[in-house]
Amino acid sequence: MSESVPESVERHPWRGTQGPEPTVQCWPPGRRPALHVWSHGRWRYAPVHARQTYTDGTVAYQVTVDLAGDTTVTYRLYG
């Protein structure tokens, strides 16, 4: 790959000052979709726990991901 991929950008959780609360869709363990997050020069597998759809049409995904590849899994929200 000749071009560099920027690190994934985390989104802040919704706050009441941001307008109406987003619609949230959740998945149970074993039935979760997944995505990949670019972190520390690699694509990291990230199971999706919830999808948040905001009234302005933007979407954010709450995932668990091992950002550094050291098995320390963290919850993050990307949008």
VOLUM-467777 format. One record per atom (N, C-alpha, C, O): atom name; residue number from 1; residue in one letter; x, y, z. Coordinates in Angstrom, 1 decimal. Example, Ala and Ser with C-alpha at 12.3 -4.5 7.8 and 13.67 -1.06 7.14 Angstrom:
2
R, ketor, kelo, tidren, east, north, up
R, N, 1, A, 13.2, -5.7, 7.8
R, CA, 1, A, 12.3, -4.5, 7.8
R, C, 1, A, 13.2, -3.3, 7.8
R, O, 1, A, 14.2, -3.3, 8.5
R, N, 2, S, 12.8, -2.2, 7.1
R, CA, 2, S, 13.7, -1.1, 7.1
R, C, 2, S, 12.9, 0.0, 7.9
R, O, 2, S, 13.4, 1.1, 8.0
***
This chain:
79
R, ketor, kelo, tidren, east, north, up
R, N, 1, M, 0.8, -1.2, 0.0
R, CA, 1, M, 0.0, 0.0, 0.0
R, C, 1, M, 0.9, 1.2, 0.0
R, O, 1, M, 1.7, 1.4, 0.9
R, N, 2, S, 0.8, 2.1, -1.0
R, CA, 2, S, 1.6, 3.2, -1.1
R, C, 2, S, 1.2, 4.4, -0.4
R, O, 2, S, 2.0, 5.3, -0.1
R, N, 3, E, -0.1, 4.5, 0.0
R, CA, 3, E, -0.5, 5.7, 0.8
R, C, 3, E, -0.7, 5.3, 2.2
R, O, 3, E, -0.9, 4.2, 2.6
R, N, 4, S, -0.6, 6.3, 3.1
R, CA, 4, S, -0.7, 6.0, 4.5
R, C, 4, S, -2.2, 6.2, 4.9
R, O, 4, S, -3.0, 7.0, 4.3
R, N, 5, V, -2.6, 5.3, 5.8
R, CA, 5, V, -4.0, 5.4, 6.3
R, C, 5, V, -4.0, 6.1, 7.7
R, O, 5, V, -3.2, 5.8, 8.5
R, N, 6, P, -4.9, 7.1, 7.8
R, CA, 6, P, -4.9, 7.8, 9.1
R, C, 6, P, -5.5, 7.0, 10.2
R, O, 6, P, -6.3, 6.1, 10.0
R, N, 7, E, -5.0, 7.2, 11.4
R, CA, 7, E, -5.6, 6.5, 12.6
R, C, 7, E, -7.1, 6.8, 12.7
R, O, 7, E, -7.6, 7.9, 12.3
R, N, 8, S, -7.8, 5.8, 13.2
R, CA, 8, S, -9.3, 6.0, 13.3
R, C, 8, S, -9.5, 7.1, 14.4
R, O, 8, S, -8.8, 7.3, 15.3
R, N, 9, V, -10.6, 7.8, 14.1
R, CA, 9, V, -11.0, 9.0, 15.0
R, C, 9, V, -12.1, 8.6, 15.9
R, O, 9, V, -13.2, 8.2, 15.4
R, N, 10, E, -12.0, 8.7, 17.2
R, CA, 10, E, -13.0, 8.3, 18.1
R, C, 10, E, -14.0, 9.5, 18.2
R, O, 10, E, -13.7, 10.6, 18.1
R, N, 11, R, -15.3, 9.1, 18.4
R, CA, 11, R, -16.4, 10.1, 18.6
R, C, 11, R, -16.7, 10.1, 20.0
R, O, 11, R, -16.7, 9.1, 20.7
R, N, 12, H, -17.1, 11.3, 20.5
R, CA, 12, H, -17.5, 11.5, 21.9
R, C, 12, H, -18.9, 11.0, 22.1
R, O, 12, H, -19.7, 11.1, 21.1
R, N, 13, P, -19.2, 10.4, 23.2
R, CA, 13, P, -20.6, 9.9, 23.5
R, C, 13, P, -21.6, 11.1, 23.4
R, O, 13, P, -21.2, 12.3, 23.6
R, N, 14, W, -22.8, 10.8, 23.1
R, CA, 14, W, -23.9, 11.8, 22.9
R, C, 14, W, -24.1, 12.5, 24.3
R, O, 14, W, -24.0, 11.9, 25.3
R, N, 15, R, -24.3, 13.8, 24.2
R, CA, 15, R, -24.6, 14.6, 25.3
R, C, 15, R, -25.9, 15.4, 25.0
R, O, 15, R, -26.3, 15.6, 23.9
R, N, 16, G, -26.7, 15.7, 26.1
R, CA, 16, G, -28.0, 16.3, 25.9
R, C, 16, G, -27.9, 17.7, 25.2
R, O, 16, G, -28.9, 18.1, 24.7
R, N, 17, T, -26.8, 18.3, 25.2
R, CA, 17, T, -26.6, 19.6, 24.5
R, C, 17, T, -26.5, 19.4, 23.0
R, O, 17, T, -26.5, 20.4, 22.3
R, N, 18, Q, -26.4, 18.2, 22.5
R, CA, 18, Q, -26.2, 17.9, 21.1
R, C, 18, Q, -27.5, 17.7, 20.4
R, O, 18, Q, -27.5, 17.2, 19.2
R, N, 19, G, -28.6, 17.9, 21.0
R, CA, 19, G, -29.9, 17.7, 20.3
R, C, 19, G, -30.6, 16.4, 20.8
R, O, 19, G, -30.2, 15.9, 21.8
R, N, 20, P, -31.5, 15.9, 20.0
R, CA, 20, P, -32.2, 14.7, 20.4
R, C, 20, P, -31.3, 13.5, 20.5
R, O, 20, P, -30.3, 13.4, 19.8
R, N, 21, E, -31.7, 12.6, 21.4
R, CA, 21, E, -30.9, 11.4, 21.7
R, C, 21, E, -30.9, 10.5, 20.4
R, O, 21, E, -31.9, 10.4, 19.7
R, N, 22, P, -29.8, 9.9, 20.1
R, CA, 22, P, -29.8, 9.0, 18.9
R, C, 22, P, -30.6, 7.7, 19.1
R, O, 22, P, -30.8, 7.3, 20.3
R, N, 23, T, -31.0, 7.1, 18.1
R, CA, 23, T, -31.6, 5.8, 18.1
R, C, 23, T, -30.5, 4.8, 18.2
R, O, 23, T, -29.5, 4.9, 17.5
R, N, 24, V, -30.7, 3.8, 19.1
R, CA, 24, V, -29.6, 2.8, 19.4
R, C, 24, V, -30.1, 1.4, 19.0
R, O, 24, V, -31.2, 1.0, 19.5
R, N, 25, Q, -29.3, 0.7, 18.2
R, CA, 25, Q, -29.6, -0.7, 17.9
R, C, 25, Q, -28.5, -1.5, 18.5
R, O, 25, Q, -27.3, -1.2, 18.3
R, N, 26, C, -28.8, -2.6, 19.3
R, CA, 26, C, -27.8, -3.4, 19.9
R, C, 26, C, -27.9, -4.8, 19.4
R, O, 26, C, -29.0, -5.3, 18.9
R, N, 27, W, -26.8, -5.6, 19.5
R, CA, 27, W, -26.8, -7.0, 19.1
R, C, 27, W, -26.3, -7.8, 20.3
R, O, 27, W, -25.5, -7.4, 21.1
R, N, 28, P, -26.8, -9.0, 20.4
R, CA, 28, P, -26.4, -9.9, 21.5
R, C, 28, P, -25.1, -10.6, 21.1
R, O, 28, P, -24.7, -10.7, 20.0
R, N, 29, P, -24.3, -11.0, 22.1
R, CA, 29, P, -23.1, -11.8, 21.9
R, C, 29, P, -23.4, -13.0, 20.9
R, O, 29, P, -24.4, -13.6, 21.0
R, N, 30, G, -22.4, -13.2, 20.1
R, CA, 30, G, -22.6, -14.3, 19.1
R, C, 30, G, -23.3, -13.9, 17.8
R, O, 30, G, -23.3, -14.7, 16.9
R, N, 31, R, -24.0, -12.8, 17.8
R, CA, 31, R, -24.7, -12.3, 16.6
R, C, 31, R, -24.3, -10.9, 16.2
R, O, 31, R, -25.0, -10.3, 15.4
R, N, 32, R, -23.2, -10.5, 16.7
R, CA, 32, R, -22.7, -9.1, 16.5
R, C, 32, R, -22.0, -9.0, 15.1
R, O, 32, R, -21.2, -9.9, 14.7
R, N, 33, P, -22.3, -7.9, 14.4
R, CA, 33, P, -21.5, -7.6, 13.2
R, C, 33, P, -20.1, -7.1, 13.7
R, O, 33, P, -19.9, -6.9, 14.8
R, N, 34, A, -19.2, -6.9, 12.7
R, CA, 34, A, -17.9, -6.4, 13.1
R, C, 34, A, -17.4, -5.5, 12.0
R, O, 34, A, -17.9, -5.5, 10.9
R, N, 35, L, -16.4, -4.7, 12.4
R, CA, 35, L, -15.7, -3.9, 11.5
R, C, 35, L, -14.2, -3.9, 11.8
R, O, 35, L, -13.9, -4.5, 12.8
R, N, 36, H, -13.4, -3.2, 11.1
R, CA, 36, H, -12.0, -3.2, 11.4
R, C, 36, H, -11.6, -1.7, 11.6
R, O, 36, H, -12.1, -0.8, 10.9
R, N, 37, V, -10.8, -1.5, 12.6
R, CA, 37, V, -10.3, -0.2, 13.0
R, C, 37, V, -8.8, -0.1, 12.7
R, O, 37, V, -8.0, -1.0, 13.1
R, N, 38, W, -8.4, 1.0, 12.0
R, CA, 38, W, -6.9, 1.2, 11.7
R, C, 38, W, -6.3, 1.7, 13.0
R, O, 38, W, -6.6, 2.8, 13.4
R, N, 39, S, -5.3, 1.0, 13.6
R, CA, 39, S, -4.7, 1.5, 14.8
R, C, 39, S, -3.3, 0.9, 14.8
R, O, 39, S, -3.1, -0.3, 14.6
R, N, 40, H, -2.3, 1.7, 15.1
R, CA, 40, H, -0.9, 1.3, 15.3
R, C, 40, H, -0.4, 0.6, 14.0
R, O, 40, H, 0.3, -0.4, 14.1
R, N, 41, G, -0.8, 1.1, 12.9
R, CA, 41, G, -0.3, 0.6, 11.6
R, C, 41, G, -0.9, -0.7, 11.1
R, O, 41, G, -0.4, -1.4, 10.2
R, N, 42, R, -2.0, -1.2, 11.8
R, CA, 42, R, -2.7, -2.4, 11.4
R, C, 42, R, -4.2, -2.3, 11.5
R, O, 42, R, -4.7, -1.4, 12.2
R, N, 43, W, -4.9, -3.1, 10.7
R, CA, 43, W, -6.4, -3.2, 10.9
R, C, 43, W, -6.7, -4.1, 12.0
R, O, 43, W, -6.2, -5.2, 12.1
R, N, 44, R, -7.5, -3.6, 13.0
R, CA, 44, R, -7.8, -4.4, 14.2
R, C, 44, R, -9.3, -4.8, 14.1
R, O, 44, R, -10.2, -4.0, 13.8
R, N, 45, Y, -9.6, -6.0, 14.4
R, CA, 45, Y, -10.9, -6.6, 14.4
R, C, 45, Y, -11.7, -6.0, 15.5
R, O, 45, Y, -11.2, -5.9, 16.6
R, N, 46, A, -12.9, -5.5, 15.3
R, CA, 46, A, -13.7, -4.8, 16.3
R, C, 46, A, -15.2, -5.3, 16.2
R, O, 46, A, -15.9, -4.7, 15.4
R, N, 47, P, -15.7, -6.2, 17.1
R, CA, 47, P, -17.1, -6.5, 17.2
R, C, 47, P, -17.9, -5.3, 17.5
R, O, 47, P, -17.5, -4.5, 18.4
R, N, 48, V, -19.1, -5.1, 16.9
R, CA, 48, V, -19.9, -4.0, 17.1
R, C, 48, V, -21.0, -4.4, 18.2
R, O, 48, V, -21.6, -5.4, 18.1
R, N, 49, H, -21.1, -3.5, 19.2
R, CA, 49, H, -22.1, -3.8, 20.3
R, C, 49, H, -23.3, -3.0, 20.0
R, O, 49, H, -24.4, -3.4, 20.3
R, N, 50, A, -23.2, -1.8, 19.5
R, CA, 50, A, -24.3, -0.9, 19.2
R, C, 50, A, -24.1, 0.0, 18.0
R, O, 50, A, -22.9, 0.4, 17.8
R, N, 51, R, -25.2, 0.3, 17.3
R, CA, 51, R, -25.1, 1.3, 16.3
R, C, 51, R, -26.0, 2.5, 16.8
R, O, 51, R, -27.1, 2.3, 17.2
R, N, 52, Q, -25.4, 3.7, 16.7
R, CA, 52, Q, -26.2, 4.9, 17.1
R, C, 52, Q, -26.4, 5.8, 15.9
R, O, 52, Q, -25.5, 6.2, 15.2
R, N, 53, T, -27.7, 6.0, 15.6
R, CA, 53, T, -28.1, 6.8, 14.5
R, C, 53, T, -28.6, 8.2, 15.0
R, O, 53, T, -29.6, 8.2, 15.7
R, N, 54, Y, -28.0, 9.2, 14.6
R, CA, 54, Y, -28.3, 10.6, 15.1
R, C, 54, Y, -29.4, 11.2, 14.1
R, O, 54, Y, -29.5, 10.8, 13.0
R, N, 55, T, -30.1, 12.2, 14.7
R, CA, 55, T, -31.1, 12.8, 13.9
R, C, 55, T, -30.6, 13.5, 12.6
R, O, 55, T, -31.4, 13.8, 11.7
R, N, 56, D, -29.4, 13.9, 12.6
R, CA, 56, D, -28.8, 14.5, 11.4
R, C, 56, D, -28.3, 13.5, 10.4
R, O, 56, D, -27.8, 13.9, 9.3
R, N, 57, G, -28.5, 12.2, 10.7
R, CA, 57, G, -28.2, 11.2, 9.7
R, C, 57, G, -26.8, 10.5, 9.9
R, O, 57, G, -26.5, 9.5, 9.3
R, N, 58, T, -26.0, 11.1, 10.8
R, CA, 58, T, -24.7, 10.5, 11.1
R, C, 58, T, -24.9, 9.2, 11.9
R, O, 58, T, -25.9, 9.0, 12.6
R, N, 59, V, -24.0, 8.3, 11.7
R, CA, 59, V, -24.0, 7.0, 12.4
R, C, 59, V, -22.7, 6.8, 13.1
R, O, 59, V, -21.6, 7.1, 12.6
R, N, 60, A, -22.8, 6.2, 14.3
R, CA, 60, A, -21.6, 5.9, 15.1
R, C, 60, A, -21.7, 4.4, 15.6
R, O, 60, A, -22.8, 4.0, 15.8
R, N, 61, Y, -20.6, 3.7, 15.7
R, CA, 61, Y, -20.6, 2.3, 16.1
R, C, 61, Y, -19.8, 2.2, 17.4
R, O, 61, Y, -18.7, 2.7, 17.5
R, N, 62, Q, -20.4, 1.6, 18.4
R, CA, 62, Q, -19.7, 1.3, 19.7
R, C, 62, Q, -19.1, -0.1, 19.5
R, O, 62, Q, -19.8, -1.1, 19.3
R, N, 63, V, -17.8, -0.2, 19.7
R, CA, 63, V, -17.1, -1.5, 19.4
R, C, 63, V, -16.2, -1.8, 20.6
R, O, 63, V, -15.8, -0.9, 21.4
R, N, 64, T, -15.7, -3.1, 20.7
R, CA, 64, T, -14.6, -3.4, 21.5
R, C, 64, T, -13.4, -3.7, 20.6
R, O, 64, T, -13.6, -4.3, 19.5
R, N, 65, V, -12.3, -3.2, 20.9
R, CA, 65, V, -11.1, -3.3, 20.0
R, C, 65, V, -9.8, -3.3, 20.8
R, O, 65, V, -9.7, -2.7, 21.8
R, N, 66, D, -8.9, -4.2, 20.3
R, CA, 66, D, -7.5, -4.2, 20.8
R, C, 66, D, -6.7, -3.3, 20.0
R, O, 66, D, -6.1, -3.6, 19.0
R, N, 67, L, -6.6, -2.0, 20.5
R, CA, 67, L, -6.0, -0.9, 19.7
R, C, 67, L, -4.5, -1.1, 19.4
R, O, 67, L, -4.0, -0.8, 18.4
R, N, 68, A, -3.8, -1.7, 20.4
R, CA, 68, A, -2.3, -1.8, 20.3
R, C, 68, A, -1.9, -3.2, 20.0
R, O, 68, A, -0.7, -3.4, 19.8
R, N, 69, G, -2.8, -4.1, 19.9
R, CA, 69, G, -2.4, -5.5, 19.6
R, C, 69, G, -1.8, -6.2, 20.8
R, O, 69, G, -1.0, -7.2, 20.7
R, N, 70, D, -2.1, -5.7, 22.0
R, CA, 70, D, -1.5, -6.3, 23.3
R, C, 70, D, -2.6, -7.0, 24.1
R, O, 70, D, -2.3, -7.3, 25.3
R, N, 71, T, -3.7, -7.3, 23.5
R, CA, 71, T, -4.9, -8.0, 24.1
R, C, 71, T, -5.6, -7.2, 25.2
R, O, 71, T, -6.4, -7.7, 26.0
R, N, 72, T, -5.3, -5.9, 25.3
R, CA, 72, T, -6.0, -5.0, 26.2
R, C, 72, T, -7.2, -4.4, 25.3
R, O, 72, T, -7.0, -3.5, 24.5
R, N, 73, V, -8.4, -5.0, 25.6
R, CA, 73, V, -9.5, -4.6, 24.8
R, C, 73, V, -10.2, -3.4, 25.4
R, O, 73, V, -10.5, -3.4, 26.6
R, N, 74, T, -10.6, -2.4, 24.6
R, CA, 74, T, -11.2, -1.2, 25.1
R, C, 74, T, -12.5, -1.0, 24.3
R, O, 74, T, -12.7, -1.4, 23.2
R, N, 75, Y, -13.5, -0.3, 24.9
R, CA, 75, Y, -14.7, 0.1, 24.3
R, C, 75, Y, -14.4, 1.5, 23.6
R, O, 75, Y, -13.9, 2.4, 24.3
R, N, 76, R, -14.9, 1.6, 22.4
R, CA, 76, R, -14.7, 2.9, 21.7
R, C, 76, R, -15.9, 3.2, 20.8
R, O, 76, R, -16.7, 2.2, 20.5
R, N, 77, L, -16.1, 4.4, 20.5
R, CA, 77, L, -17.2, 4.9, 19.7
R, C, 77, L, -16.7, 5.6, 18.5
R, O, 77, L, -16.0, 6.6, 18.6
R, N, 78, Y, -16.9, 5.0, 17.3
R, CA, 78, Y, -16.4, 5.6, 16.0
R, C, 78, Y, -17.6, 6.0, 15.2
R, O, 78, Y, -18.6, 5.3, 15.1
R, N, 79, G, -17.4, 7.2, 14.5
R, CA, 79, G, -18.4, 7.7, 13.6
R, C, 79, G, -17.9, 8.4, 12.5
R, O, 79, G, -18.7, 8.9, 11.6
***
